Amino acid sequence: MTISLEMQIEELKAELKAVLDASERRQIAAELELVLAELAVVEAEQDGRISGEPPF
């Protein structure tokens, strides 16, 4: 799963560099931020820093 997230991050970064429209740039930046957060959660679960189990 992390590989596909990392690929998506690289694609969004490339799109962000190429886009000229400000609104599209903001949209891509927001998508990139979400994917980076998702990757951070996955990595934290894999490292054991957080649990993927519900608290109840």
Beta strands, then each sheet from edge to edge (+ up, - down):
end
